[in-house]
Amino acid sequence: MTLSPWQRLLKNAGTWQGSFTQLSPQGESLSDLPSEVVLLPSDDGTLIRQEIRKFPQGEPVSEQVLEYRTLGRGILLFENGAFSNGSMQWGPFSEFGAELGLINQGRRLRVVELFDPSAQLKTITLIRERLAGAENSEDFPSDSSLKVDELLGTWEGEAVTVYPDYRPERTMPTRLTVEWISAEQIRQTLYFDRDLPPISSTGQISGSVIRFATGPQPVQVLLLLDGASATCPTQIKPRQPLFLEAGWLIEPTLRQRMIRRYDAQGGWVSLTLVTERKVSET
């Protein structure tokens, strides 16, 4: 039986301990605050109390408390509790952005991508959390960043797409190949069904940043801590479709990606969760 959006949200219930790491548009760490986020269902699960605490070094604890019984229009969720919350519409002269939250066996990874009113990428926040009492808390958090080599190969899996207009979910198989072209370039190729040709794009590597300059909206991929990646434009072009993406290499051969898509008019059209496994090396 398909879970309701509220039941999907309850998959996030518990006490999540971790940190909020704020990054520059180039991926440089600006601050890192230990955190605790508590989601407490009550009233037979119809009310959720959310407590957000941050612990700045040498300063008083910052605390925010929210209570809600309904979900906002900007949030969609998947069966496993993964979610995205953010702007319904992009437009010039307004702030814009979204949070993309992935979840796996007592761990969560969230990425927040924010743009200023001039449509420039302003900040990225990486939130890494583990559920209090979870068994797989060893080696968390990690100080190592995602490497290009870890993404190389052929990945196959499944994409589930949900829609803000609540049309039925769509599920389709996925296949992605990432390979070297040269020491500073990679090519990624997305394969769809037999009726559609594959889509290839070339990325230029500079340290922990991969830049894809082709397509209607050039994007960059930042390779971050704990297997995370953040993909988005650095400058939004008007009248062009765009997407915001978060990736998470959970294990060497298991990866999740979440993609929030907007159309050429800036309207939010879909949210996709890809779960893929590496089936071969390139």
C-alpha positions in Angstrom: 0.0 0.0 0.0 1.3 3.4 -0.9 2.1 5.6 2.1 0.5 9.1 2.4 2.8 12.1 2.4 2.3 12.4 6.2 3.3 8.8 6.7 6.4 9.3 4.6 7.3 12.3 6.8 7.0 10.1 9.9 9.9 8.0 8.5 12.1 10.9 9.7 10.9 10.8 13.3 13.6 10.6 16.0 16.6 12.5 17.2 19.1 13.3 14.4 22.6 14.4 15.5 25.2 15.9 13.2 26.3 19.2 11.8 25.4 22.1 9.5 28.3 22.9 7.2 27.9 26.2 5.3 29.9 26.4 2.0 30.7 29.1 -0.5 29.6 28.7 -4.1 33.1 27.2 -4.8 32.7 24.6 -2.0 34.9 26.2 0.6 33.8 25.6 4.2 32.6 28.9 5.9 31.3 27.4 9.1 30.5 24.1 10.7 28.0 23.9 13.6 27.2 20.7 15.6 23.5 20.2 15.5 20.6 18.1 16.8 17.2 17.9 15.1 14.3 16.2 16.9 11.1 15.2 15.2 8.5 14.2 17.7 5.1 12.8 16.6 2.2 13.3 19.0 -1.6 13.4 19.1 -1.7 9.9 17.5 0.8 11.0 14.9 -1.3 13.9 13.6 1.0 16.6 15.1 4.8 16.9 14.7 7.0 19.0 16.9 10.4 19.8 15.4 13.2 21.1 17.5 16.4 22.4 15.8 19.4 23.1 18.0 22.8 24.4 16.9 25.8 24.5 19.1 28.2 27.4 18.2 31.5 27.1 19.9 31.7 29.5 22.9 28.2 30.8 22.3 24.7 30.0 23.7 22.8 27.2 22.0 20.5 28.3 19.2 17.1 26.7 19.3 14.1 26.8 17.0 10.8 25.0 17.7 8.1 24.3 15.0 4.8 22.5 15.2 2.7 21.4 12.3 -0.2 19.2 11.3 -0.1 19.7 7.5 2.6 19.9 4.9 3.4 23.0 2.8 3.0 23.0 -1.0 6.7 23.2 -1.5 7.5 19.8 -0.1 7.3 16.3 -1.6 8.4 13.0 -0.1 9.2 9.4 -1.1 8.3 6.1 0.4 11.6 5.8 2.4 11.2 9.3 3.9 13.5 11.2 1.5 12.1 14.6 0.8 12.7 18.0 -0.8 11.3 21.3 0.4 11.8 24.6 -1.3 10.6 27.3 -3.8 7.6 26.6 -5.9 8.7 29.2 -8.4 11.9 30.8 -9.6 11.7 34.4 -10.7 14.1 37.4 -11.0 14.7 39.7 -8.1 13.7 37.1 -5.4 15.5 34.6 -3.3 15.3 31.0 -4.5 16.4 27.6 -3.4 15.6 24.2 -2.0 16.6 21.5 0.5 17.1 18.0 -0.8 17.1 15.3 1.9 18.3 11.7 1.5 17.9 9.0 4.0 19.4 5.5 4.5 19.4 3.2 7.5 19.8 5.6 10.3 21.6 8.3 8.4 20.5 11.4 6.6 22.2 13.7 4.2 20.7 17.0 3.3 21.8 19.7 0.9 20.4 23.2 0.8 21.2 25.3 -2.3 20.3 29.0 -2.1 20.4 31.8 -4.7 20.3 35.5 -4.1 17.9 38.0 -5.8 20.4 38.5 -8.7 20.1 34.8 -9.5 23.6 34.0 -8.3 24.4 31.0 -6.2 24.7 32.3 -2.7 25.5 29.4 -0.3 25.3 25.7 0.0 24.7 24.0 3.3 25.6 20.4 3.8 23.8 18.7 6.7 25.1 15.2 7.8 23.2 13.4 10.5 22.8 10.0 12.1 19.8 8.8 14.1 20.6 8.6 17.9 21.0 5.0 18.8 21.5 3.8 15.2 23.9 0.9 14.9 25.8 2.2 11.9 27.2 5.3 13.5 30.9 4.2 13.2 33.0 6.3 10.9 30.5 9.2 11.1 31.2 11.9 10.2 34.0 11.4 7.7 36.6 14.0 6.9 37.2 12.7 3.4 35.6 14.3 0.3 34.0 12.5 -2.6 36.5 11.7 -5.4 35.9 11.6 -9.2 37.3 8.1 -9.3 34.5 6.9 -7.0 31.9 8.0 -9.5 33.5 6.3 -12.6 31.7 3.2 -14.0 28.3 2.2 -15.1 25.4 2.6 -12.7 22.0 1.0 -13.0 19.0 1.5 -10.9 15.5 3.0 -10.6 14.1 6.5 -10.7 10.9 7.4 -8.9 9.4 10.7 -9.9 6.7 12.6 -7.9 4.9 15.7 -8.9 3.6 18.8 -7.1 0.3 18.6 -8.8 -0.1 15.1 -7.3 -0.4 13.2 -10.5 0.5 9.5 -10.1 4.2 8.7 -9.4 6.3 7.4 -12.3 9.0 4.7 -12.0 11.5 3.9 -14.7 14.9 2.1 -14.9 18.1 4.2 -15.1 21.5 3.7 -16.5 24.4 6.1 -16.2 28.0 5.8 -17.4 30.8 8.0 -16.1 34.2 7.7 -17.8 37.5 9.6 -18.3 38.1 11.5 -21.5 41.4 13.0 -20.3 43.1 13.8 -17.0 40.9 16.8 -16.5 37.7 15.8 -18.3 34.9 13.2 -17.8 32.0 12.2 -19.9 28.7 11.1 -18.4 26.0 9.4 -20.5 22.4 8.9 -19.5 20.5 6.1 -21.1 16.7 6.1 -21.4 14.3 3.7 -23.0 14.8 2.4 -26.5 12.8 5.2 -28.1 15.1 8.0 -26.8 18.8 8.5 -27.7 21.2 8.7 -24.8 22.3 12.1 -23.5 26.0 12.8 -23.1 27.7 15.7 -21.5 31.4 16.6 -20.8 32.6 17.9 -17.5 35.8 19.9 -16.8 37.5 19.0 -13.5 39.1 21.6 -11.3 40.0 20.3 -7.9 36.7 19.3 -6.2 34.5 21.0 -8.8 33.2 19.5 -12.1 31.7 22.0 -14.6 29.3 21.1 -17.3 29.1 24.0 -19.7 26.7 22.4 -22.3 22.9 22.5 -22.2 20.5 25.3 -21.6 21.7 25.9 -18.0 25.4 25.2 -17.4 25.9 23.6 -14.0 28.7 22.7 -11.6 29.1 19.6 -9.4 30.7 20.2 -6.0 32.3 17.0 -4.5 31.8 17.2 -0.7 32.4 15.3 2.5 30.9 11.9 3.3 30.2 11.0 -0.3 28.0 14.0 -0.9 27.7 16.1 -4.1 25.7 19.3 -4.9 24.8 20.1 -8.4 23.2 23.4 -9.6 23.9 26.5 -11.8 26.1 29.2 -10.4 24.0 31.8 -12.3 20.4 31.0 -13.3 19.6 31.9 -16.8 16.1 33.3 -17.3 13.6 31.5 -19.6 15.6 28.2 -19.4 14.7 25.0 -17.5 16.9 24.3 -14.5 17.4 21.6 -11.9 18.9 21.3 -8.4 20.5 18.0 -7.4 22.0 16.3 -4.4 24.0 13.1 -4.6 25.1 10.6 -1.9 27.6 7.8 -2.3 26.4 5.7 0.6 28.6 2.7 -0.2 31.3 2.2 -2.9 28.7 0.6 -5.2 25.5 2.3 -3.9 24.4 5.9 -4.7 21.3 8.0 -4.3 20.5 11.2 -6.3 17.6 13.6 -5.9 16.7 16.0 -8.7 14.3 18.9 -8.3 13.3 20.2 -11.8 11.9 23.6 -12.9 10.5 24.5 -16.3 11.5 27.4 -18.6 8.9 29.6 -16.9 10.5 28.9 -13.5 7.7 26.6 -12.2 8.5 23.5 -10.1 7.5 20.5 -12.2 8.9 17.3 -10.5 11.1 15.7 -7.9 13.0 12.5 -8.7 14.8 10.1 -6.5 17.4 7.8 -8.2 18.8 4.8 -6.4 21.6 3.1 -8.4 24.3 0.5 -8.0 27.6 0.3 -9.8 27.5 -2.7 -12.1 30.9 -2.3 -13.8 34.0 -0.2 -13.9 34.9 1.9 -17.0 
